[in-house]
């Protein structure tokens, strides 16, 4: 798979990078009563931009001076290692089965203050691993070393993984794509997240401006 461009890092003065910083500010306002230390980013369906949003949001928070860990919580179709040009021979799945430590499975990136925990080898039982005590242990341990943990997770309507992980984080952000995500699908994804007691902070609507453009807009959950 071709490496993706982390535009917030590669072209920080671009209008798109500024949109990510706007989302960062809105997230911080949305969680004013409690500092946001863990964030789950998901989408209703596939190919809606949640992984690219996760990578760029991790970058803009790291640029703010926060120590950030981006976790590839998609143990079915992982992509974070492609975005940061990292290997995926070990990662989250290795930690969850007790074979390696958090320190052994995280990797530094070209972005200052940003580490990545790739998915690792794809396991046969993703939902069970993500809902295990080991996942809770990972989040507890990561909070001791990082200011913010961002989880990139599978689409809500495809599998239950995001719902399982929602209870481990302070907030959830849903990504939808203009012209692709059906309104009913977005509504259903929102309902499923709320059923799992997720703290839905808002929705990012991408590809809204013009064709071949990737502007992102954030809508708070009022």
N, C-alpha and C positions, 0 to 999 in steps of 0.2 A: 504494500500500500504506500502511496506517495506521502511524504512528510507534509504536514499541514503548516501553514504560516500562523504564528502567534502574533497577530498584528499589533496587539497592545504592547508587545515588546519590540518587534521588528520595525514598527512605524508608529511610535508613541504620539506623534503630533498629528496623526491622521484623524479625520472626523469620526471614523469607526472606533478608534481607540478612545476618543473623547466620550462616545456613547457608553462604552464599557465603564469608564470612570463615573459617568452619571448614574449608571445602575449601581455601582459600588456605593455612591453617596446615598442613593435611595434605600438601599438595603440597610445602611447604618442608621438612617432615620427611622426605618420600619422597626428596628430592634432597639430603640432608644432606651427602653426600660431594662434591657439586659444585653450586655455585650455579646455580639454574634461570634461564637467560637467554633461553630460547626454548621455547614450549609450543604444541603443536598440539592443537586441540579438534575432535573429529569425532563422528559417530554411526554406528550401523549402517545406519539407513534415514532417510527424510525425516520432518520434523515430530516430531522427538524432543527438541527443545530445545537443540541444540548452538549455534545462533547467539545465543540469549538467554543461555546459559551463558557463551559467549565474551565477550559485552558486559559482563555483570555481573562476571565474573572480572577483566577488564581494569580495571573501575572499582575493585574492592576492592584490587587491587595498587597502583593509582595513589593510592588513599587512604592507603596505607601509606608514601607518599613516593617510590615508585619511578617512574621515567620510563618510561611504557609506550607501546608502539605496537601497536595492534590492526590486523591485516592481514586484509582480506577475501580469502581464498584460494579462494573459491567463484566461479570465473569462468564458472559456468553459471547459477546462480540466486542472485545476490548479495543480501544483506539488511542488511549492516552500516550502509550509508548511511541506510537507513530508521530504524534504531534510534537513530542520533544526529542525524537530521534534516539530513543533509549532501547535497550534490549528488554525482552519480556520473559527471560528464562526463570526468573523468580519474582515473587511479589505477594499480593494479598492472599492468594490461595495457599501459598506456602506457610504464611503466618497462621492462617485459620486452622490448618491441620496440625499445627504445633511443631513444624519442622525447622522454622527459622524465626529470628527475632525481628522486631520492627526496624532496628538499626541495620540488620543484614539485608532487608528487603527494600528499603528506600534508596532512591538515587537522587543525586544533585542534578540540577539543570543549568542551562546557560543563563537563566533568569536569577538574579540575586535574590536571596531569601526564599526561594521556591524549591521544595523537594517534591518528588513524585513517588508514589507507591503504585507501581504497575499492577495489573491484575494477576500476573503470574500464570502458570499453566491452567488451562480451562478445566474445571472439575466437572464430574458427572452430576453433582448435586448443589448447584449455586444457591438456591433459596435456603436450603438447610444450613449451609455454611454462613450465609449472611445473617441468618437469624440466630446464630449460635452464641453461646457465652463468650467464645473467643473473639467474636466481632465486638461485643461490648467491651471486652478487655482491651482490644486494639484502640478503640475510641478513647477510653480512659487514659491509656498510656500516651497516645498522641497528644492529648490535651496538656500533658505535662511538658511537652517539648515544642509545641507550636501554638501560635496565636490564633490561627484559623485552619480548620480542616474542611476541605471541599470534596464532596463525593460526587463523582460522575456515575450515574446509575442508568439501568436500562429503561426503555419507555414504559410508562405506567400501564398502558393497555395491552402490552405484549406479555408481560410476566409480573409476578407479585413482588419482585425483588425491591423495588423502590418503596413500596408500602411497608415492607419488612424493615427497611433501613430508616424510614422516616422517624421512628420513635427514638433513634439514636442521635438525632441532630437537633440543633436549636431552631432551624428554619429550613423551608423548602422553597425552591424557585422552579416554576414550570416554564418550559420553552415551547413556543408554538411558531409555526412558519406561515407567514402570509401567503395565501393562495394555495396552500397545501393542507394544513390542519383544518379539518371540518369542525364547525362550531360544536356539534354534538360530541365529537371526540374530545375536545378540550373540556367541555362540561363534565363528561364522564370521568376524565382523568382527575379533575378537581374533586369530584364526588368521592372517588376511590381514595384519594389522599386524605380527604377530610374524615372518611370512615376509619382510617388508620391513625387518627388523632394527630395528623401532621400539622405543623404550624406553617401554613402557606403564606409566605411573605409577599408574593407577587408573581406576575407573569411577564416573561420577555417575549415580545412579538418581533421576529426578525424578518428580513427581506421585505420590509414594508415600503421603502422609498421607491426605487425604480429597478428595472430589470438589471441583473448582474451586479447589484449593490447589496451590501450586507449591513445595513443600518439596523440597530437594535433599539427597541423601546421597552421601557419597564412600566408595568402597571401594578400599583400596589393593591393588596387584597383588602378592600374596604367592606 
